[in-house]
Amino acid sequence: MFDVVILTDNRYVNPEKTDWYTDQVLLEDQLLQTALEDKGLKVCKKDWADSNFDWTTTKYAIFRTTWDYFDRFEEFFAWLEITKHKTTFINSTEIINWNIDKHYLSDLSKKGINIAPTLFVEKGDKITINDLFNKTDWAEAVIKPAISGAARHTYRITAENCFEKEEIFQNLIENECMLFQKFLQNITKMGEISLIMIGGKYTHAVKKIAKKGDFRVQDDHGGKVEKYTPTKEDTLFAENCLKASPFTPIYARVDIVYDNNNKPSLSELELIEPELWFRNCPKSAELLAMEIEKLLC
């Protein structure tokens, strides 16, 4: 019987060859596993889609590096529904179901959290990108799926070039909801700030900066990540985002972009499988292990 299974995907289970990115992923998982084992817990690491593993043999399963589910949503949701009856997820199934769909941004906005101006285009809506620009009078926008990750089908567009993405957009809204968001210029000037919160408390932060000519800040899209010391305004904003959430997550990442009025705005509240940069602050892995240990007591 295991106390905790660390959930990953098949690329990160004993890979024969690695590169800098895979090495980062393996290090992150190992830091958490070591911190849990130092608590005397029995731990293993498994591909979430491992059909040979008996999920009733673990008390908890924590989502960490399950970064192939973006491309396997139907399979992932089916697995989630079955497996939630066999073990307990960290964060919880209720949190996952709420947080996996970016409609949660609307929920938080209604509670006073500043987000980028956003229109939700629901599945099957009959509307064009040009219609959306006419409706909002924005000069520049971003379109992205409501359920997504790793910048999947995320495009920066203007009123002048939006026709180039119209076919893609129409194909997408036939099958899924899309967000149409006002482009925040500071994403290319200041980057995106990520504050890591363990047990509701701030532990450390990073700033993600897109490569020249891009706006996607993820390092697997060529962005760079650097350590960051948040301002009091940043930390207070992150705390307020968690307070506005209908749930109390054990771990969270609050992604902040300063808006066009230079005010902090919530880009994403990541509660499922966010990178937490334990390697920048190993103490945070120990704090997460402490929170998990409390669950087992």
C-alpha atoms as one frame of an Amber mdcrd trajectory, in Angstrom:
protein
   0.000   0.000   0.000   1.329   3.427  -0.954   0.699   6.623   0.944   1.196
   8.826  -2.116   1.576   8.296  -5.835   3.162  11.173  -7.741   1.331  11.448
 -11.044   3.338  12.061 -14.202   3.058  10.943 -17.826   4.804   8.154 -19.669
   7.575  10.409 -21.013   8.900  10.930 -17.497   8.853   7.370 -16.197  12.404
   6.033 -16.504  13.201   7.709 -19.854  16.127   6.189 -21.749  17.247   9.557
 -23.095  16.823  12.990 -21.571  17.362  16.615 -22.481  17.452  19.810 -20.407
  13.662  19.994 -20.240  13.150  16.375 -19.223  15.923  16.719 -16.636  14.003
  19.634 -15.087  10.817  17.583 -14.910  12.588  14.610 -13.332  14.263  16.868
 -10.777  10.957  18.475  -9.775   9.316  15.092  -9.208  12.346  13.771  -7.324
  12.467  16.743  -4.955   8.866  16.107  -3.940   9.348  12.348  -3.685  12.400
  12.789  -1.458  10.565  15.274   0.766   7.660  12.832   1.169   9.932   9.862
   1.838  11.810  11.903   4.438   8.476  12.010   6.292   8.487   8.211   6.366
   5.818   7.935   3.672   5.711   5.160   1.084   5.810   6.869  -2.315   6.024
   5.943  -5.984   5.724   7.725  -9.294   3.316   6.554 -11.981   2.029   7.531
 -15.388  -1.574   8.633 -14.779  -2.637   6.491 -17.750  -0.889   3.324 -16.497
  -3.625   0.709 -16.971  -1.637  -1.909 -15.070  -1.527   0.003 -11.805  -4.150
  -0.673  -9.145  -5.192   2.789  -7.949  -6.872   1.327  -4.866  -3.374   0.585
  -3.523  -2.607   4.251  -2.842  -4.247   6.546  -0.310  -3.487   9.711  -2.274
  -2.412  10.627  -5.807  -0.927  14.054  -6.414  -0.925  15.654  -9.867   2.509
  16.910 -10.794   3.878  16.410 -14.314   0.872  14.975 -16.170   1.629  17.147
 -19.152   0.288  14.953 -21.931  -3.351  15.201 -20.840  -3.691  18.436 -22.838
  -3.747  16.255 -25.936  -5.805  13.427 -24.414  -8.714  15.207 -22.764 -11.404
  12.600 -23.376  -9.179   9.806 -22.103  -8.103  11.913 -19.124 -11.647  12.843
 -18.086 -12.757   9.214 -18.346  -9.800   8.108 -16.204 -10.513  10.864 -13.680
 -14.135   9.787 -13.252 -13.192   6.159 -12.674 -10.126   6.702 -10.517 -11.659
   9.262  -8.144 -13.571   6.345  -6.591 -10.357   4.390  -5.985  -8.078   6.993
  -4.391  -8.077  10.626  -3.237  -6.630  13.263  -5.526  -4.448  16.200  -4.512
  -5.724  18.753  -5.360  -9.243  17.331  -5.092 -11.475  16.152  -7.911 -13.817
  19.097  -7.234 -10.938  21.544  -7.610  -9.790  19.876 -10.831 -13.256  19.984
 -12.387 -13.585  23.680 -11.548 -10.067  24.735 -12.476  -9.604  22.777 -15.698
 -12.086  25.038 -17.528 -11.131  28.704 -17.821 -14.716  29.742 -17.098 -13.369
  29.845 -13.535 -11.870  33.230 -14.488 -15.397  34.563 -14.838 -16.237  33.200
 -11.375 -13.254  34.998  -9.858 -13.948  38.192 -11.799 -17.431  38.304 -10.271
 -15.744  38.192  -6.857 -13.638  41.247  -7.639 -10.478  39.673  -9.045  -9.020
  41.692 -11.905  -8.632  39.665 -15.125  -7.958  40.661 -18.715 -11.181  41.772
 -20.439 -12.591  38.486 -21.743 -15.417  37.209 -23.921 -16.330  33.520 -23.834
 -17.271  32.027 -27.187 -19.251  28.897 -26.402 -19.123  25.679 -28.397 -21.300
  25.989 -31.494 -21.632  29.790 -31.374 -22.004  31.398 -34.796 -19.552  34.274
 -34.676 -16.337  35.318 -36.398 -13.182  36.823 -34.967 -13.951  39.972 -36.937
 -17.353  40.121 -35.218 -15.604  39.938 -31.862 -13.254  42.776 -32.744 -16.215
  44.870 -33.896 -18.062  44.098 -30.669 -15.148  45.063 -28.412 -13.299  47.680
 -30.464 -10.002  46.210 -29.228  -6.914  46.693 -31.385  -5.285  43.413 -30.378
  -6.450  40.203 -28.718  -5.557  36.631 -27.812  -7.704  33.599 -28.570  -7.301
  30.379 -26.592  -9.365  27.311 -25.679 -11.232  27.250 -22.358  -9.740  23.833
 -21.657  -6.107  23.779 -22.603  -2.522  23.945 -21.453   1.008  24.687 -22.642
  -0.348  27.461 -24.915  -2.263  24.974 -27.095  -4.054  26.882 -29.893  -3.187
  30.219 -28.299  -2.836  32.999 -30.862  -2.125  36.718 -30.741  -4.206  38.524
 -33.343  -5.126  42.010 -34.505  -8.202  43.364 -36.221  -6.139  43.519 -39.420
  -4.687  39.981 -39.482  -7.463  38.062 -37.706  -8.694  36.588 -40.996  -5.560
  34.417 -41.053  -6.829  32.492 -38.008 -10.520  32.420 -38.910 -10.565  28.888
 -40.301  -8.745  27.537 -37.239 -11.092  29.475 -34.958 -14.211  28.152 -36.663
 -12.928  24.583 -36.475 -12.193  25.024 -32.779 -15.555  26.511 -31.760 -17.341
  23.625 -33.455 -15.912  21.399 -30.720 -14.978  23.563 -27.740 -15.359  26.888
 -25.968 -12.828  29.622 -26.754 -11.719  32.758 -24.940 -11.299  36.071 -26.725
  -9.143  38.262 -24.474  -7.821  41.774 -24.799  -4.066  41.601 -25.333  -2.098
  42.937 -22.372   0.968  44.754 -23.635   2.936  44.157 -20.440   3.222  40.446
 -21.205   5.950  41.321 -23.719   7.422  44.162 -21.646   7.368  42.797 -18.092
   6.572  39.126 -18.589   4.340  36.989 -16.399   4.873  36.617 -12.659   4.161
  33.273 -10.993   3.713  33.084  -7.228   3.768  29.616  -5.674   1.435  29.118
  -2.731   1.640  26.062  -0.447  -1.067  25.624   2.165  -2.388  29.030   1.139
   0.901  30.772   1.929   3.447  32.307  -0.440   6.735  30.405  -0.718   8.584
  31.736  -3.779   8.124  33.257  -7.210   9.487  33.381 -10.738   9.148  35.708
 -13.669   8.636  34.189 -17.121   9.729  36.226 -20.120   8.887  35.408 -23.740
  11.574  35.234 -26.377  11.863  38.202 -28.725   8.958  38.355 -31.156   6.743
  36.003 -29.117   4.292  36.451 -26.254   4.226  32.871 -24.960   6.324  32.830
 -21.820   6.731  29.072 -21.333  10.333  27.864 -21.516   9.334  25.085 -23.910
   8.301  27.883 -26.304  11.683  29.570 -25.959  10.867  31.772 -22.975  13.206
  32.193 -20.037  12.492  31.899 -16.344  14.218  33.852 -13.607  13.816  34.081
  -9.845  11.600  36.954  -8.775  10.933  38.798  -5.534   7.277  39.851  -5.550
   6.064  43.195  -4.324   3.587  43.424  -1.453   0.957  44.217  -4.091   1.791
  40.989  -5.956   1.562  38.853  -2.820  -1.669  40.470  -1.613  -3.213  39.973
  -5.050  -2.236  36.282  -5.059  -3.689  35.795  -1.576  -6.932  37.466  -2.645
  -7.186  35.169  -5.667  -7.058  32.143  -3.375  -9.584  33.681  -0.986 -11.966
  34.257  -3.892 -11.693  30.622  -4.953 -14.575  28.386  -3.822 -12.011  25.775
  -2.745  -8.943  25.554  -0.512  -6.124  23.999  -2.557  -3.067  22.485  -0.920
  -0.868  23.885  -3.664  -1.452  26.666  -6.163   0.319  28.871  -8.634  -0.990
  32.356  -9.238   0.053  33.761 -12.626  -0.058  37.542 -12.798   0.266  39.903
 -15.759   0.099  43.631 -15.207  -2.750  44.970 -17.333  -2.800  47.943 -19.679
  -3.480  50.193 -16.676  -0.435  48.710 -14.892  -2.588  46.908 -12.345  -2.050
  43.229 -11.458  -4.443  40.929 -13.284  -4.933  37.200 -12.985  -3.703  35.328
 -16.020  -4.266  31.848 -14.562  -4.950  30.311 -11.177  -3.189  26.977 -11.652
  -4.522  24.307  -9.298  -4.066  21.049 -11.212  -0.514  20.312 -12.376   1.417
  23.592 -12.458   5.180  23.659 -12.531   6.119  24.819  -9.036   9.884  25.349
  -9.421  10.827  23.322  -6.365  14.380  23.462  -7.725  14.444  27.213  -6.991
  13.169  26.700  -3.452  13.559  23.106  -2.191  11.951  24.195   1.086   8.644
  24.501  -0.787   8.713  20.759  -1.597   9.217  20.093   2.110   6.272  22.366
   2.960   4.072  20.520   0.467   5.153  17.214   1.993   4.149  18.575   5.415
   0.680  19.492   4.087   0.259  15.999   2.652   1.447  14.407   5.884  -1.339
  16.285   7.709  -3.886  14.587   5.457  -2.579  11.187   6.464  -2.731  11.852
  10.191
